Amino acid sequence: MRFRHLSICTLVAAALLAAGCSEEKSGLGEGKEEHSQEANHEAAPAQGSAQESGAASSQEATSRKKPEVTVPKGPPPSKLETKDLQKGTGAVVKPGGQLTVNYVGVSYSTGKEFDNSFDRGEPFPFELGAGMVIPGWDQGLKGMKVGGRRRLTIPAKLGYGAQGQPPTIKPNETLVFVIDLLAAR
């Protein structure tokens, strides 16, 4: 009888634990403000493992910590600026490629972070050159290699322009992103 009672208690505890986990997962997207065009166009997670998707050094990139983004000194640039903070060794990014990245974005004028994928624990998948992201990303990630980390300084005309993305990105704001390329296929 004692064994039966213990088994029932174990089953009830397991059921409660499973119910709690599923509630936690279902609440991930609730109440999350979407601060950027990238977030507004989220696609389904990329299929396949990192190695299947040409991510030779993506394991290292995936385990990287969220970077501190330093805004370049001086006035904001009028043209897109790219700087490889760490060169990748994997597949080269090409237009039409399916990319998976982690990123942090800050405003040039304030240095304040407005969005990042690291804190969500969800890398961002998208197709390069398909208009799923701001033009500064489509142009600034070409030629990058998987496993790399790149800083993009994006003028407003290649970001959100005169309309901005209120309340987090003001009109005509230059943006600075640090992007880790996890996979490309």
N, CA, C and O of each residue as an XYZ file, in Angstrom:
740
protein
N       0.830     -1.195      0.000
C       0.000      0.000      0.000
C       0.878      1.264      0.000
O       0.613      2.223     -0.725
N       1.924      1.235      0.830
C       2.827      2.387      0.897
C       3.483      2.642     -0.469
O       3.627      3.794     -0.877
N       3.882      1.568     -1.183
C       4.492      1.701     -2.505
C       3.516      2.337     -3.487
O       3.896      3.180     -4.300
N       2.244      1.920     -3.399
C       1.223      2.474     -4.295
C       1.038      3.969     -4.039
O       0.921      4.749     -4.984
N       1.009      4.372     -2.773
C       0.862      5.775     -2.403
C       2.062      6.584     -2.918
O       1.904      7.687     -3.442
N       3.254      6.016     -2.757
C       4.459      6.684     -3.230
C       4.435      6.848     -4.754
O       4.836      7.889     -5.275
N       3.964      5.815     -5.464
C       3.880      5.886     -6.924
C       2.899      6.954     -7.362
O       3.177      7.697     -8.303
N       1.767      7.044     -6.703
C       0.763      8.056     -7.055
C       1.321      9.450     -6.793
O       1.151     10.350     -7.615
N       1.990      9.636     -5.651
C       2.597     10.941     -5.340
C       3.649     11.309     -6.373
O       3.736     12.467     -6.780
N       4.448     10.343     -6.801
C       5.466     10.585     -7.813
C       4.831     11.007     -9.125
O       5.307     11.940     -9.773
N       3.749     10.325     -9.530
C       3.055     10.671    -10.771
C       2.455     12.072    -10.697
O       2.538     12.838    -11.656
N       1.854     12.401     -9.564
C       1.252     13.724     -9.399
C       2.347     14.798     -9.466
O       2.167     15.824    -10.121
N       3.470     14.566     -8.797
C       4.573     15.538     -8.826
C       5.117     15.710    -10.240
O       5.400     16.829    -10.667
N       5.262     14.608    -10.963
C       5.749     14.681    -12.338
C       4.777     15.453    -13.219
O       5.197     16.248    -14.060
N       3.484     15.226    -13.031
C       2.482     15.935    -13.827
C       2.517     17.434    -13.538
O       2.431     18.248    -14.457
N       2.644     17.797    -12.262
C       2.723     19.215    -11.904
C       3.979     19.858    -12.472
O       3.946     20.988    -12.959
N       5.085     19.128    -12.406
C       6.325     19.646    -12.962
C       6.203     19.866    -14.467
O       6.630     20.902    -14.977
N       5.634     18.917    -15.169
C       5.448     19.037    -16.621
C       4.518     20.198    -16.949
O       4.770     20.941    -17.897
N       3.451     20.363    -16.181
C       2.514     21.466    -16.420
C       3.205     22.800    -16.186
O       2.994     23.749    -16.941
N       4.026     22.879    -15.149
C       4.756     24.115    -14.857
C       5.727     24.459    -15.963
O       5.861     25.628    -16.327
N       6.408     23.461    -16.508
C       7.368     23.705    -17.596
C       6.665     24.188    -18.841
O       7.160     25.093    -19.512
N       5.526     23.610    -19.168
C       4.846     24.026    -20.392
C       4.278     25.422    -20.247
O       4.235     26.167    -21.226
N       3.833     25.805    -19.037
C       3.351     27.170    -18.844
C       4.492     28.155    -19.014
O       4.324     29.219    -19.610
N       5.672     27.789    -18.480
C       6.830     28.648    -18.605
C       7.182     28.882    -20.060
O       7.443     30.013    -20.468
N       7.189     27.808    -20.848
C       7.544     27.935    -22.258
C       6.512     28.739    -23.007
O       6.872     29.538    -23.872
N       5.241     28.556    -22.708
C       4.212     29.263    -23.465
C       4.202     30.745    -23.142
O       3.679     31.537    -23.926
N       4.770     31.143    -22.001
C       4.763     32.550    -21.628
C       5.966     33.320    -22.127
O       6.062     34.522    -21.878
N       6.893     32.669    -22.829
C       8.105     33.353    -23.257
C       7.824     34.559    -24.130
O       8.467     35.595    -23.963
N       6.899     34.458    -25.039
C       6.649     35.551    -25.966
C       5.655     36.560    -25.453
O       5.535     37.646    -26.020
N       4.930     36.229    -24.384
C       3.889     37.127    -23.898
C       4.505     38.354    -23.260
O       5.466     38.255    -22.497
N       3.949     39.505    -23.574
C       4.377     40.740    -22.973
C       5.733     41.227    -23.469
O       6.235     42.236    -22.973
N       6.323     40.558    -24.407
C       7.631     40.960    -24.917
C       7.433     42.074    -25.926
O       6.756     41.902    -26.940
N       8.038     43.232    -25.632
C       7.963     44.320    -26.594
C       8.850     44.008    -27.766
O       9.937     43.455    -27.598
N       8.408     44.348    -28.935
C       9.220     44.128    -30.113
C       9.810     45.469    -30.499
O       9.092     46.394    -30.878
N      11.135     45.562    -30.399
C      11.805     46.842    -30.544
C      12.391     47.090    -31.915
O      12.823     48.207    -32.197
N      12.422     46.089    -32.776
C      13.113     46.303    -34.030
C      12.457     45.542    -35.162
O      11.667     44.621    -34.953
N      12.804     45.951    -36.352
C      12.277     45.268    -37.529
C      12.681     43.813    -37.509
O      11.911     42.952    -37.932
N      13.902     43.516    -37.014
C      14.344     42.125    -36.953
C      13.379     41.313    -36.106
O      13.000     40.206    -36.487
N      12.975     41.857    -34.953
C      12.081     41.123    -34.077
C      10.694     40.992    -34.698
O      10.016     39.988    -34.483
N      10.267     41.989    -35.462
C       8.953     41.932    -36.080
C       8.867     40.898    -37.182
O       7.767     40.499    -37.564
N       9.996     40.457    -37.701
C      10.006     39.502    -38.797
C      10.639     38.191    -38.379
O      11.307     37.541    -39.183
N      10.436     37.790    -37.118
C      11.054     36.557    -36.660
C      10.526     35.380    -37.450
O       9.325     35.253    -37.687
N      11.438     34.531    -37.847
C      11.096     33.325    -38.575
C      11.178     32.146    -37.633
O      11.642     32.276    -36.500
N      10.725     30.987    -38.104
C      10.846     29.777    -37.311
C      12.318     29.477    -37.110
O      13.141     29.825    -37.957
N      12.667     28.831    -35.990
C      14.067     28.505    -35.751
C      14.647     27.714    -36.918
O      13.950     26.933    -37.566
N      15.923     27.929    -37.169
C      16.601     27.248    -38.265
C      16.594     25.747    -38.045
O      16.720     25.284    -36.912
N      16.447     24.988    -39.114
C      16.425     23.538    -39.041
C      17.846     23.004    -39.060
O      18.752     23.631    -39.608
N      18.029     21.852    -38.462
C      19.310     21.165    -38.537
C      20.279     21.644    -37.484
O      20.066     22.672    -36.840
N      21.347     20.886    -37.316
C      22.352     21.230    -36.325
C      23.282     22.291    -36.887
O      23.253     22.599    -38.079
N      24.106     22.843    -36.008
C      25.052     23.869    -36.425
C      26.014     23.314    -37.467
O      26.349     24.013    -38.424
N      26.467     22.074    -37.301
C      27.400     21.529    -38.274
C      26.732     21.294    -39.614
O      27.357     21.494    -40.655
N      25.465     20.869    -39.611
C      24.755     20.658    -40.866
C      24.602     21.961    -41.632
O      24.559     21.953    -42.862
N      24.520     23.087    -40.915
C      24.249     24.359    -41.565
C      25.524     25.132    -41.893
O      25.467     26.340    -42.125
N      26.652     24.467    -41.916
C      27.891     25.127    -42.315
C      28.491     25.977    -41.225
O      29.220     26.925    -41.515
N      28.205     25.663    -39.984
C      28.683     26.468    -38.880
C      29.938     25.850    -38.279
O      29.894     25.288    -37.185
N      31.045     25.951    -38.984
C      32.286     25.317    -38.562
C      32.719     25.777    -37.177
O      33.168     24.959    -36.374
N      32.596     27.051    -36.883
C      33.022     27.543    -35.581
C      31.861     28.130    -34.796
O      32.064     28.979    -33.928
N      30.651     27.686    -35.091
C      29.482     28.270    -34.432
C      29.366     27.857    -32.982
O      28.777     28.591    -32.188
N      29.911     26.696    -32.601
C      29.823     26.286    -31.209
C      30.536     27.306    -30.324
O      30.033     27.678    -29.264
N      31.695     27.749    -30.761
C      32.432     28.772    -30.030
C      31.640     30.078    -30.014
O      31.535     30.725    -28.972
N      31.083     30.468    -31.159
C      30.318     31.716    -31.250
C      29.063     31.649    -30.384
O      28.693     32.639    -29.754
N      28.406     30.488    -30.349
C      27.187     30.332    -29.565
C      27.471     30.494    -28.081
O      26.644     31.023    -27.338
N      28.629     30.043    -27.655
C      28.941     30.085    -26.229
C      29.491     31.441    -25.794
O      29.739     31.652    -24.607
N      29.682     32.351    -26.728
C      30.183     33.674    -26.375
C      29.192     34.399    -25.487
O      27.980     34.205    -25.575
N      29.748     35.239    -24.631
C      28.907     36.070    -23.777
C      28.449     37.294    -24.545
O      29.046     37.691    -25.546
N      27.382     37.873    -24.052
C      26.849     39.106    -24.633
C      27.935     40.177    -24.596
O      28.509     40.446    -23.541
N      28.216     40.788    -25.748
C      29.284     41.801    -25.781
C      28.824     43.152    -25.245
O      27.640     43.486    -25.272
N      29.796     43.913    -24.758
C      29.566     45.318    -24.434
C      29.758     46.051    -25.754
O      30.790     45.890    -26.406
N      28.786     46.847    -26.150
C      28.888     47.553    -27.424
C      29.428     48.952    -27.165
O      28.856     49.734    -26.406
N      30.540     49.239    -27.814
C      31.165     50.555    -27.700
C      30.801     51.371    -28.936
O      31.047     50.953    -30.068
N      30.221     52.518    -28.705
C      29.869     53.418    -29.812
C      31.151     54.117    -30.263
O      31.885     54.657    -29.435
N      31.426     54.112    -31.575
C      32.628     54.804    -32.076
C      32.601     56.287    -31.703
O      31.531     56.883    -31.575
N      33.771     56.868    -31.534
C      33.869     58.298    -31.185
C      33.621     59.155    -32.419
O      33.792     58.714    -33.555
N      33.216     60.387    -32.159
C      33.010     61.342    -33.239
C      31.569     61.382    -33.709
O      30.693     60.722    -33.149
N      31.340     62.178    -34.760
C      29.975     62.296    -35.285
C      29.544     60.992    -35.957
O      30.386     60.217    -36.412
N      28.247     60.753    -36.019
C      27.777     59.524    -36.669
C      28.149     59.513    -38.150
O      28.112     60.553    -38.808
N      28.504     58.349    -38.673
C      28.887     58.270    -40.084
C      27.672     58.413    -40.997
O      26.543     58.113    -40.606
N      27.925     58.875    -42.216
C      26.834     58.980    -43.193
C      26.733     57.709    -44.035
O      25.742     57.505    -44.735
N      27.762     56.852    -43.970
C      27.765     55.588    -44.712
C      27.912     54.425    -43.732
O      28.405     54.595    -42.617
N      27.484     53.266    -44.158
C      27.612     52.048    -43.371
C      29.081     51.767    -43.060
O      29.934     51.818    -43.947
N      29.365     51.472    -41.794
C      30.710     51.077    -41.393
C      30.673     49.673    -40.807
O      29.816     49.353    -39.983
N      31.613     48.840    -41.241
C      31.717     47.484    -40.701
C      33.108     47.300    -40.112
O      34.092     47.818    -40.641
N      33.179     46.565    -39.024
C      34.468     46.244    -38.418
C      34.388     44.831    -37.863
O      33.549     44.539    -37.010
N      35.264     43.950    -38.349
C      35.321     42.593    -37.822
C      36.061     42.630    -36.492
O      37.246     42.960    -36.436
N      35.345     42.285    -35.417
C      35.944     42.242    -34.095
C      36.625     40.896    -33.884
O      37.594     40.781    -33.133
N      36.096     39.881    -34.564
C      36.717     38.556    -34.603
C      36.349     37.928    -35.936
O      35.171     37.822    -36.276
N      37.346     37.517    -36.678
C      37.082     36.895    -37.978
C      36.641     35.456    -37.768
O      37.190     34.731    -36.938
N      35.633     35.059    -38.544
C      35.166     33.686    -38.498
C      36.010     32.794    -39.391
O      36.808     33.268    -40.199
N      35.815     31.492    -39.230
C      36.567     30.521    -40.034
C      35.645     29.587    -40.801
O      36.106     28.682    -41.498
N      34.332     29.811    -40.671
C      33.360     28.929    -41.322
C      32.925     29.442    -42.679
O      33.639     30.194    -43.342
N      31.739     29.017    -43.074
C      31.158     29.365    -44.375
C      31.010     30.884    -44.530
O      30.755     31.598    -43.561
N      31.174     31.359    -45.771
C      31.046     32.783    -46.095
C      29.578     33.094    -46.378
O      28.886     32.331    -47.052
N      29.118     34.224    -45.852
C      27.745     34.669    -46.037
C      27.549     35.173    -47.465
O      28.364     35.929    -47.996
N      26.442     34.733    -48.073
C      26.081     35.184    -49.421
C      24.618     35.612    -49.427
O      23.822     35.085    -48.650
N      24.247     36.565    -50.295
C      22.835     36.944    -50.401
C      21.977     35.705    -50.683
O      22.350     34.847    -51.483
N      20.839     35.629    -50.020
C      19.949     34.481    -50.156
C      20.241     33.399    -49.144
O      19.475     32.442    -49.023
N      21.346     33.532    -48.405
C      21.705     32.539    -47.395
C      20.828     32.659    -46.162
O      20.395     33.749    -45.789
N      20.578     31.525    -45.543
C      19.831     31.483    -44.279
C      20.834     31.658    -43.149
O      21.699     30.806    -42.950
N      20.726     32.757    -42.405
C      21.675     33.054    -41.335
C      21.017     32.894    -39.976
O      19.808     33.069    -39.826
N      21.831     32.560    -38.998
C      21.400     32.559    -37.602
C      22.438     33.367    -36.841
O      23.633     33.080    -36.907
N      21.972     34.383    -36.117
C      22.875     35.305    -35.429
C      22.421     35.566    -33.998
O      21.257     35.367    -33.651
N      23.356     36.009    -33.187
C      23.071     36.668    -31.914
C      23.514     38.108    -32.099
O      24.476     38.368    -32.822
N      22.833     39.045    -31.460
C      23.165     40.458    -31.682
C      22.808     41.304    -30.476
O      21.990     40.926    -29.638
N      23.452     42.469    -30.417
C      23.118     43.527    -29.465
C      23.057     44.806    -30.279
O      23.946     45.067    -31.089
N      22.014     45.609    -30.073
C      21.873     46.886    -30.761
C      21.795     48.034    -29.774
O      21.081     47.956    -28.774
N      22.546     49.124    -30.063
C      22.509     50.323    -29.229
C      22.330     51.554    -30.113
O      22.662     51.538    -31.298
N      21.808     52.605    -29.524
C      21.659     53.888    -30.211
C      22.997     54.620    -30.184
O      23.662     54.677    -29.149
N      23.382     55.173    -31.316
C      24.651     55.902    -31.431
C      24.651     57.121    -30.512
O      25.647     57.389    -29.841
N      23.549     57.855    -30.478
C      23.516     59.123    -29.741
C      23.526     58.951    -28.231
O      24.036     59.814    -27.517
N      22.970     57.847    -27.730
C      22.855     57.666    -26.278
C      23.700     56.511    -25.746
O      24.016     56.468    -24.557
N      24.064     55.582    -26.617
C      24.776     54.390    -26.165
C      23.879     53.400    -25.453
O      24.352     52.393    -24.927
N      22.551     53.688    -25.432
C      21.611     52.807    -24.734
C      21.220     51.631    -25.615
O      20.943     51.784    -26.805
N      21.206     50.462    -25.004
C      20.786     49.248    -25.707
C      19.277     49.300    -25.946
O      18.511     49.666    -25.055
N      18.861     48.930    -27.154
C      17.426     48.876    -27.448
C      16.949     47.463    -27.746
O      15.746     47.207    -27.699
N      17.857     46.536    -28.051
C      17.436     45.165    -28.349
C      18.647     44.255    -28.319
O      19.770     44.688    -28.577
N      18.407     42.969    -27.995
C      19.451     41.965    -28.111
C      18.832     40.584    -28.050
O      17.780     40.388    -27.441
N      19.485     39.640    -28.681
C      18.993     38.263    -28.685
C      19.627     37.440    -27.567
O      19.103     36.382    -27.218
N      20.721     37.891    -27.009
C      21.420     37.143    -25.966
C      20.534     36.952    -24.735
O      20.426     35.840    -24.218
N      19.900     38.026    -24.265
C      19.077     37.942    -23.059
C      17.851     37.057    -23.260
O      17.369     36.435    -22.313
N      17.349     37.000    -24.484
C      16.201     36.134    -24.771
C      16.615     34.671    -24.873
O      15.788     33.769    -24.741
N      17.912     34.447    -25.110
C      18.388     33.081    -25.273
C      17.909     32.453    -26.567
O      17.861     31.230    -26.695
N      17.554     33.304    -27.534
C      17.033     32.838    -28.817
C      17.797     33.505    -29.957
O      17.531     34.663    -30.280
N      18.746     32.788    -30.575
C      19.392     33.364    -31.752
C      18.343     33.707    -32.810
O      17.270     33.104    -32.856
N      18.668     34.677    -33.654
C      17.726     35.193    -34.637
C      18.024     34.634    -36.023
O      19.114     34.862    -36.548
N      17.078     33.900    -36.637
C      17.271     33.388    -37.998
C      16.615     34.306    -39.034
O      15.538     34.850    -38.789
N      17.260     34.476    -40.185
C      16.668     35.269    -41.271
C      17.396     34.959    -42.575
O      18.463     34.345    -42.579
N      16.798     35.395    -43.677
C      17.411     35.232    -44.992
C      18.069     36.541    -45.395
O      17.415     37.584    -45.431
N      19.348     36.491    -45.695
C      20.090     37.686    -46.068
C      19.651     38.181    -47.448
O      19.591     37.409    -48.405
N      19.346     39.472    -47.534
C      18.978     40.078    -48.805
C      17.513     39.969    -49.165
O      17.116     40.385    -50.254
N      16.696     39.417    -48.273
C      15.270     39.225    -48.561
C      14.402     40.329    -47.955
O      13.175     40.246    -48.012
N      15.019     41.353    -47.381
C      14.239     42.438    -46.786
C      13.619     42.072    -45.445
O      12.702     42.752    -44.985
N      14.103     41.014    -44.813
C      13.576     40.599    -43.507
C      14.157     41.430    -42.365
O      13.627     41.437    -41.254
N      15.250     42.128    -42.656
C      15.933     42.953    -41.667
C      16.201     44.325    -42.282
O      15.945     44.544    -43.466
N      16.709     45.230    -41.481
C      17.011     46.569    -42.013
C      18.109     46.465    -43.079
O      18.931     45.549    -43.035
N      18.124     47.400    -44.035
C      19.120     47.350    -45.113
C      20.570     47.329    -44.613
O      21.429     46.718    -45.250
N      20.847     47.978    -43.500
C      22.205     47.980    -42.956
C      22.697     46.581    -42.619
O      23.886     46.291    -42.753
N      21.787     45.708    -42.178
C      22.162     44.309    -41.916
C      22.375     43.580    -43.231
O      23.379     42.889    -43.402
N      21.432     43.728    -44.171
C      21.557     43.033    -45.461
C      22.870     43.391    -46.154
O      23.505     42.529    -46.761
N      23.276     44.645    -46.066
C      24.517     45.078    -46.714
C      25.751     44.779    -45.864
O      26.794     44.392    -46.392
N      25.632     44.956    -44.571
C      26.787     44.870    -43.681
C      27.241     43.472    -43.316
O      28.358     43.303    -42.826
N      26.417     42.470    -43.538
C      26.813     41.100    -43.186
C      27.368     40.308    -44.358
O      27.915     39.221    -44.169
N      27.231     40.844    -45.578
C      27.774     40.147    -46.759
C      29.267     39.901    -46.562
O      29.998     40.774    -46.095
N      29.703     38.709    -46.924
C      31.115     38.372    -46.862
C      31.617     37.942    -45.496
O      32.759     37.501    -45.373
N      30.788     38.060    -44.468
C      31.190     37.628    -43.126
C      31.282     36.103    -43.103
O      30.591     35.428    -43.866
N      32.132     35.559    -42.232
C      32.270     34.113    -42.099
C      31.659     33.636    -40.785
O      31.707     34.335    -39.772
N      31.083     32.430    -40.821
C      30.498     31.826    -39.620
C      31.563     31.763    -38.528
O      32.719     31.423    -38.781
N      31.145     32.097    -37.316
C      32.047     32.132    -36.169
C      32.593     33.517    -35.907
O      33.248     33.744    -34.890
N      32.329     34.456    -36.820
C      32.835     35.816    -36.671
C      31.933     36.689    -35.821
O      30.764     36.383    -35.589
N      32.517     37.787    -35.365
C      31.784     38.829    -34.642
C      32.084     40.130    -35.358
O      33.247     40.483    -35.555
N      31.025     40.854    -35.753
C      31.181     42.077    -36.535
C      30.376     43.208    -35.907
O      29.257     43.018    -35.430
N      30.992     44.404    -35.925
C      30.264     45.603    -35.502
C      29.803     46.334    -36.750
O      30.586     46.588    -37.666
N      28.519     46.669    -36.771
C      27.939     47.475    -37.843
C      27.530     48.818    -37.260
O      26.829     48.873    -36.249
N      27.964     49.899    -37.892
C      27.493     51.234    -37.529
C      26.646     51.679    -38.710
O      27.149     51.905    -39.811
N      25.349     51.798    -38.454
C      24.360     51.934    -39.524
C      23.700     53.310    -39.482
O      23.023     53.645    -38.509
N      23.894     54.115    -40.541
C      23.214     55.419    -40.577
C      21.704     55.219    -40.692
O      21.235     54.172    -41.137
N      20.968     56.223    -40.291
C      19.498     56.142    -40.250
C      18.895     55.695    -41.578
O      17.934     54.926    -41.587
N      19.439     56.161    -42.693
C      18.856     55.813    -43.995
C      18.923     54.310    -44.274
O      18.148     53.811    -45.089
N      19.827     53.579    -43.622
C      19.916     52.121    -43.768
C      19.362     51.392    -42.542
O      19.453     50.170    -42.422
N      18.776     52.198    -41.626
C      18.163     51.643    -40.426
C      16.659     51.865    -40.459
O      15.953     51.281    -41.281
N      16.174     52.718    -39.556
C      14.733     52.973    -39.471
C      14.332     54.353    -39.957
O      13.165     54.734    -39.871
N      15.314     55.114    -40.475
C      15.016     56.382    -41.125
C      14.356     57.417    -40.248
O      14.519     57.433    -39.028
N      13.596     58.292    -40.912
C      12.940     59.407    -40.232
C      11.834     58.960    -39.283
O      11.493     59.684    -38.348
N      11.268     57.768    -39.514
C      10.187     57.323    -38.634
C      10.707     56.717    -37.336
O       9.994     56.725    -36.333
N      11.948     56.184    -37.327
C      12.473     55.528    -36.128
C      11.638     54.304    -35.779
O      10.909     53.777    -36.620
N      11.749     53.866    -34.551
C      10.938     52.770    -33.990
C      10.582     53.171    -32.567
O      11.089     52.588    -31.610
N       9.697     54.181    -32.424
C       9.354     54.661    -31.085
C       8.801     53.529    -30.221
O       8.127     52.643    -30.747
N       9.054     53.530    -28.959
C       9.769     54.565    -28.201
C      11.259     54.298    -28.064
O      11.970     55.134    -27.505
N      11.760     53.176    -28.546
C      13.144     52.804    -28.266
C      14.171     53.372    -29.238
O      15.323     53.585    -28.857
N      13.778     53.621    -30.484
C      14.717     54.168    -31.468
C      14.113     55.462    -32.003
O      13.060     55.463    -32.640
N      14.812     56.567    -31.724
C      14.263     57.861    -32.141
C      14.436     58.063    -33.646
O      15.239     57.373    -34.273
N      13.697     58.994    -34.224
C      13.833     59.277    -35.661
C      15.267     59.666    -36.029
O      15.957     60.341    -35.265
N      15.695     59.233    -37.201
C      17.018     59.550    -37.752
C      18.186     59.112    -36.860
O      19.241     59.747    -36.847
N      17.984     58.033    -36.125
C      19.020     57.517    -35.217
C      19.991     56.604    -35.950
O      19.586     55.712    -36.696
N      21.267     56.839    -35.729
C      22.308     55.921    -36.192
C      22.362     54.781    -35.184
O      22.253     55.002    -33.978
N      22.530     53.559    -35.685
C      22.508     52.373    -34.835
C      23.858     51.673    -34.854
O      24.569     51.699    -35.859
N      24.202     51.051    -33.740
C      25.426     50.259    -33.650
C      25.025     48.858    -33.192
O      24.393     48.692    -32.149
N      25.397     47.860    -33.979
C      25.126     46.466    -33.646
C      26.438     45.709    -33.544
O      27.373     45.965    -34.304
N      26.502     44.784    -32.610
C      27.546     43.768    -32.612
C      26.824     42.467    -32.874
O      25.892     42.101    -32.157
N      27.267     41.762    -33.923
C      26.565     40.569    -34.408
C      27.520     39.383    -34.439
O      28.607     39.460    -35.012
N      27.101     38.288    -33.818
C      27.825     37.011    -33.884
C      27.128     36.147    -34.914
O      25.934     35.878    -34.783
N      27.846     35.705    -35.936
C      27.279     34.835    -36.958
C      27.447     33.382    -36.515
O      28.559     32.855    -36.482
N      26.325     32.746    -36.177
C      26.338     31.389    -35.656
C      26.254     30.329    -36.736
O      26.870     29.270    -36.622
N      25.487     30.612    -37.793
C      25.302     29.623    -38.860
C      24.907     30.323    -40.160
O      24.287     31.386    -40.156
N      25.284     29.693    -41.263
C      24.904     30.170    -42.602
C      24.762     28.944    -43.485
O      25.623     28.064    -43.502
N      23.656     28.904    -44.217
C      23.475     27.793    -45.167
C      22.762     28.290    -46.393
O      22.510     27.516    -47.317
